Amino acid sequence: MIILRSILFNLVFYANLIVQMIVLTPVYFLLPRKKAWFVPKNWVRSNHWLMEKIVGTTFEIEGLENVPKGAYIFAPKHQSFWDAYALLPWLDDPFYILKRELTWIPLFGWYVIKQRMVPVNRAARGKAMTEVMDRTKREMATGRQLIIYPEGTRRPPGAPPEYKYGIARLYRDLQVPVVPVAMHPGLFWPRRKFLRFPGHFKVRVLPPIEAGMDPDAFLAKLVKVTEAASDELLIETVKANPHLPLPPTAKQRLLELGADQA
């Protein structure tokens, strides 16, 4: 049943993306930029509904009271394609720094451009990167929220942390709070796999790290608080979902934590 439900969900997921993008395109491009967020946020909510009804996966968010007003850096753990989009409805006016090739995709790229995402040429150096930072500062000055994955790429649940120093540079240069977020969607939507697993998990939004710290001290604190919350949630999630097939990284981390489920 998990295989059949996974196949069905994947088919419906991409069909939902294509249909909504085409049908709601006139609405999206006629609305003012910020109000146009209604369209992608509605798509996200519909995906949550589909995942619950087809796969049987649900989630809850803790700590929304920790989200500040105005501009900040939103720094979630990154394990799955799920967390690339899933929290958008709870952010006021977010944006990403993303590779410029995404803006070349027909229709999707037009959506990205309208929301003033910041494209970057990863091969560029010097002046091009300075322009990226200048544009990022301009967007932040309007009260927007920058979504950054501190480890840079998807990591399996329980994997040793590999935080990049880039977020410390952004923290130093942008002078805004950073909101850490811990979660384990990768246990239910594993990276590079088509299987989707039923169950329930928590997303934990942690208290913001205020601006003004030394960048090295900031990064050490970000790793400490995020990984501590991740360990707690890993134990909680496995206890609540004993049926889950755990990746080796999660099993190893549970052993290190002395959890019975290992």
C-alpha positions as CSV (number, residue, x, y, z in Angstrom):
1,M,0.0,0.0,0.0
2,I,2.9,2.4,0.7
3,I,4.2,1.9,-2.8
4,L,0.8,2.5,-4.4
5,R,0.1,5.5,-2.3
6,S,3.5,6.9,-3.0
7,I,3.1,6.5,-6.7
8,L,-0.4,8.1,-6.6
9,F,0.9,11.0,-4.4
10,N,3.8,11.7,-6.7
11,L,1.6,11.8,-9.8
12,V,-1.0,14.0,-8.1
13,F,1.7,16.3,-6.6
14,Y,3.1,17.2,-10.0
15,A,-0.2,17.3,-11.7
16,N,-1.4,19.7,-9.0
17,L,1.7,21.9,-9.6
18,I,1.1,22.1,-13.4
19,V,-2.6,22.6,-13.2
20,Q,-2.5,25.3,-10.6
21,M,0.4,27.1,-12.3
22,I,-1.5,27.2,-15.6
23,V,-5.0,27.9,-14.3
24,L,-4.0,30.5,-11.8
25,T,-1.4,32.3,-13.9
26,P,-3.8,35.1,-14.9
27,V,-4.6,35.7,-11.3
28,Y,-1.0,35.6,-10.2
29,F,0.3,38.1,-12.8
30,L,-2.6,40.5,-12.4
31,L,-2.3,40.8,-8.7
32,P,0.3,43.1,-7.0
33,R,3.5,41.2,-6.2
34,K,2.9,40.6,-2.5
35,K,-0.8,39.7,-2.9
36,A,0.2,37.3,-5.6
37,W,1.8,35.1,-2.9
38,F,-1.7,33.8,-2.5
39,V,-1.2,31.5,-5.5
40,P,2.0,29.6,-4.4
41,K,0.8,29.5,-0.8
42,N,-2.5,28.0,-1.8
43,W,-0.5,25.4,-3.8
44,V,1.5,24.5,-0.7
45,R,-1.7,24.1,1.4
46,S,-3.2,21.9,-1.2
47,N,-0.1,19.7,-1.1
48,H,-0.4,19.3,2.6
49,W,-4.0,18.2,2.2
50,L,-3.0,15.7,-0.6
51,M,-0.2,14.3,1.5
52,E,-2.5,13.8,4.5
53,K,-5.3,12.2,2.4
54,I,-3.2,10.0,0.1
55,V,-0.2,9.1,2.1
56,G,-1.4,9.7,5.7
57,T,1.3,12.2,6.7
58,T,0.6,15.1,8.9
59,F,2.6,17.6,10.8
60,E,2.3,20.4,13.4
61,I,4.3,23.6,13.9
62,E,5.6,24.5,17.4
63,G,7.1,27.9,18.3
64,L,5.4,30.2,15.8
65,E,5.4,32.8,18.6
66,N,9.2,33.0,18.1
67,V,8.8,34.4,14.6
68,P,9.7,38.1,14.7
69,K,8.0,40.9,12.7
70,G,9.7,42.3,9.7
71,A,13.0,41.2,8.2
72,Y,14.9,38.1,9.4
73,I,16.7,35.1,8.1
74,F,14.7,31.9,8.3
75,A,17.2,29.0,8.8
76,P,15.6,25.5,8.6
77,K,17.1,22.1,8.5
78,H,17.1,20.8,5.0
79,Q,16.3,17.1,4.5
80,S,13.7,16.8,1.8
81,F,12.0,18.6,-1.1
82,W,9.2,19.0,1.4
83,D,11.0,21.6,3.4
84,A,11.8,23.6,0.3
85,Y,8.2,24.8,0.1
86,A,6.2,23.6,3.0
87,L,6.5,26.5,5.4
88,L,5.8,29.3,2.9
89,P,2.2,29.9,4.2
90,W,3.6,30.9,7.6
91,L,6.0,33.5,6.3
92,D,4.8,37.0,5.3
93,D,6.9,37.8,2.3
94,P,9.8,35.4,1.9
95,F,12.5,35.2,-0.8
96,Y,15.4,32.9,-1.7
97,I,18.8,33.4,-3.1
98,L,18.8,30.8,-5.9
99,K,20.7,29.8,-8.9
100,R,19.9,31.9,-11.9
101,E,19.2,28.9,-14.2
102,L,15.8,28.5,-12.3
103,T,14.7,31.8,-13.7
104,W,15.1,30.5,-17.3
105,I,12.4,27.8,-16.8
106,P,9.3,28.8,-18.7
107,L,6.4,29.8,-16.5
108,F,8.1,28.8,-13.2
109,G,10.9,31.3,-13.9
110,W,8.3,34.0,-14.5
111,Y,6.8,33.2,-11.1
112,V,10.2,33.5,-9.5
113,I,11.0,36.8,-11.2
114,K,7.7,38.4,-10.1
115,Q,8.5,37.6,-6.5
116,R,11.9,39.3,-6.8
117,M,13.9,36.2,-5.8
118,V,17.7,36.9,-6.0
119,P,19.4,34.9,-8.7
120,V,23.1,34.1,-8.4
121,N,25.6,32.8,-10.9
122,R,27.4,30.3,-8.8
123,A,30.5,30.5,-11.1
124,A,30.7,34.3,-10.6
125,R,33.1,36.0,-8.3
126,G,33.8,39.6,-7.2
127,K,31.4,42.1,-8.7
128,A,28.6,39.7,-9.4
129,M,28.5,38.4,-5.8
130,T,28.6,42.0,-4.5
131,E,25.5,42.7,-6.6
132,V,23.8,39.7,-5.1
133,M,24.5,41.0,-1.6
134,D,23.4,44.5,-2.5
135,R,20.1,43.2,-3.9
136,T,19.6,41.0,-0.9
137,K,20.0,44.0,1.4
138,R,17.5,46.0,-0.6
139,E,14.9,43.2,-0.3
140,M,15.6,42.9,3.4
141,A,15.2,46.6,3.8
142,T,11.5,46.3,2.8
143,G,10.9,43.8,5.6
144,R,11.1,40.5,3.8
145,Q,12.3,37.2,5.1
146,L,15.3,35.4,3.5
147,I,15.1,31.6,3.5
148,I,18.6,30.0,3.9
149,Y,19.4,26.4,4.5
150,P,22.5,26.6,6.7
151,E,23.9,23.3,5.6
152,G,23.5,24.3,1.9
153,T,22.1,21.0,0.7
154,R,19.7,18.2,1.8
155,R,21.1,16.0,4.5
156,P,19.6,12.7,5.7
157,P,18.0,12.7,9.2
158,G,20.6,12.2,12.0
159,A,23.5,13.0,9.7
160,P,26.5,14.9,11.3
161,P,26.0,18.6,10.9
162,E,27.8,20.3,8.1
163,Y,26.9,24.0,8.4
164,K,28.4,26.4,5.9
165,Y,30.0,29.6,6.9
166,G,27.9,31.5,4.3
167,I,25.1,32.0,6.8
168,A,27.5,33.6,9.3
169,R,28.6,36.1,6.6
170,L,24.9,36.9,5.8
171,Y,24.2,37.3,9.5
172,R,27.1,39.7,9.8
173,D,26.3,41.7,6.7
174,L,22.5,41.9,6.9
175,Q,22.3,42.7,10.6
176,V,18.9,40.9,11.2
177,P,17.8,38.1,13.5
178,V,18.2,34.5,12.4
179,V,15.3,32.0,13.2
180,P,16.5,28.4,13.5
181,V,14.1,25.6,12.6
182,A,14.4,21.9,13.5
183,M,12.4,19.1,11.8
184,H,12.6,15.7,10.3
185,P,10.5,15.6,7.1
186,G,13.2,13.4,5.6
187,L,11.9,10.4,7.6
188,F,8.6,10.7,5.7
189,W,9.8,12.1,2.3
190,P,13.3,10.8,1.9
191,R,15.7,12.5,-0.4
192,R,16.3,10.9,-3.8
193,K,13.5,8.3,-3.2
194,F,9.9,8.2,-4.5
195,L,8.5,6.5,-1.4
196,R,6.4,8.6,1.0
197,F,5.6,7.3,4.5
198,P,2.6,7.9,6.7
199,G,2.9,9.3,10.2
200,H,3.1,12.6,12.1
201,F,6.0,14.9,12.8
202,K,6.7,18.3,14.4
203,V,8.4,21.4,13.0
204,R,10.0,23.3,15.8
205,V,10.6,27.1,15.3
206,L,13.3,28.1,17.8
207,P,13.8,31.6,19.4
208,P,15.6,34.0,17.1
209,I,19.3,34.7,17.5
210,E,19.4,38.4,17.6
211,A,21.7,40.5,15.4
212,G,25.0,41.8,16.7
213,M,26.9,38.7,17.7
214,D,30.4,37.9,16.5
215,P,29.9,35.7,13.3
216,D,31.9,32.8,14.7
217,A,30.0,32.9,18.0
218,F,26.7,33.2,16.1
219,L,27.5,30.1,14.0
220,A,28.5,28.1,17.0
221,K,25.2,29.0,18.7
222,L,23.1,28.3,15.6
223,V,24.6,24.8,15.3
224,K,24.2,24.1,19.1
225,V,20.6,25.1,19.4
226,T,19.5,23.6,16.1
227,E,21.2,20.3,16.6
228,A,19.9,20.0,20.2
229,A,16.4,20.5,19.0
230,S,16.9,18.1,16.1
231,D,18.1,15.4,18.4
232,E,15.1,15.9,20.7
233,L,12.7,15.7,17.7
234,L,14.5,12.7,16.2
235,I,13.8,10.7,19.4
236,E,10.2,12.0,19.7
237,T,9.4,11.3,16.0
238,V,10.8,7.8,16.0
239,K,8.9,7.0,19.2
240,A,5.7,8.3,17.7
241,N,6.2,6.5,14.4
242,P,7.7,3.1,15.2
243,H,6.8,1.8,11.7
244,L,9.3,4.1,10.0
245,P,12.2,2.6,8.1
246,L,15.1,4.6,9.4
247,P,18.1,5.6,7.3
248,P,21.5,4.5,8.7
249,T,22.3,8.1,9.8
250,A,19.2,8.2,12.0
251,K,20.0,4.8,13.5
252,Q,23.5,5.8,14.2
253,R,22.5,9.1,15.8
254,L,19.9,7.3,18.0
255,L,22.7,4.9,19.2
256,E,24.9,7.9,20.0
257,L,22.0,9.5,22.0
258,G,21.3,6.3,23.9
259,A,17.8,6.1,22.6
260,D,15.9,2.8,23.0
261,Q,14.7,2.9,19.4
262,A,18.2,2.4,18.0
